[in-house]
Amino acid sequence: MEFVRTIHRLRAGRIPEASQFNSDISDQPSSPTSSKFEIMHAPYDKRLGHPADFRVRYRFYSKGEGGRSDIPYQGYRSDFWYGHQDHKSNEIFMIWPEFEDSFGAVILEDNSSVAENGIARMWVIVPQSRIYHKEKIKIGLIGYFMEGWRKVAECEVIEIVGLGTNPTQSK
């Protein structure tokens, strides 16, 4: 199952702006018993050269609430949705979470589930869409991690970081 998750993570860069997210392979073993090649999460701020767009407090729905059967690992690439009158009726957004540990640091291990609830840094993947989101995403906004049209986690925006100052054009 871990092999399948790794393949999905490596293949997920389907747009040019996402290609910089596909460099997760490190040749440094983390323990004497680990394999020579271990997949580790490379923080997005190091890959992109700018801070996250905003931060959210999230809670994954239980399976009984219509959520996932298991909690995802770091590197999870859900879409994001929030209600706003300007959205088209079938619109969801490529805004990906990057999960923090209880001390506010990015979780680097991607071989175990993240917390069921916690804090995540949010990254607008298509730079041009920051123009659309910067006037709409505000502290207190409720949004959702989406898998297709299924809401799998509820989020509340708790901090705007670089949404108004991060690049709005692809490099």
Residue, then its C-alpha position, 0 to 999 in steps of 0.5 A: m500500500e505504501f508503494v501505491r501511495t508513493i507512486h500516486r504522490l510522484r505522479a500527481g504533478r499534472i500541471p506545470e506549476a505542480s512539477q516542482f512538487n515532485s522532488d521528494i526522493s532523498d538518498q539519506p537513510s533515516s535509520p540503520t534498518s531503513s532502505k537506502f532510498e526513503i521518501m521524505h517530504a521536502p517543505y514547499d517553502k524551500r521548493l517555491g522560495h516563498p511562504a505559504d499563502f495562509r494557515v488553517r485549523y483542520r479536522f478530518y471527518s470520520k468515516g461515519e461523517g462521510g470522510r475518509s476511511d484513513i487519515p492521509y500522510q504528509g504530501y496529501r494533495s486534496d483540493f480546497w473549497y470555500g463558499h463565496q458568491d463569486h464562485k462558479s457552481n462546479e468550482i473547486f481549487m488547487i490549494w494544497p495543505e502542508f501539515e504542521d506538527s504540534f510545535g508549528a514545524v512542517i512534518l517531514e516524515d511522510n510514512s505515517s498519518v498526520a493528526e486527525n485535527g491540527i494546523a496546516r499551511m495552505w498553498v495556492i498551486v496556480p499562482q495566477s489564481r491568488i488574484y482571485h483568492k486574495e480578496k475572498i480568503k479571510i481569517g475565520l473563513i470556513g473551507y473544506f479539503m475536497e476529494g472530488w466533490r466529497k468534503v473530507a475535512e473542515c477547515e477554518v482560516i486562522e492566519i493569512v501569511g503570503l496570499g497578498t504578496n506571493p507571486t501571481q505569475s508562473k516562473 
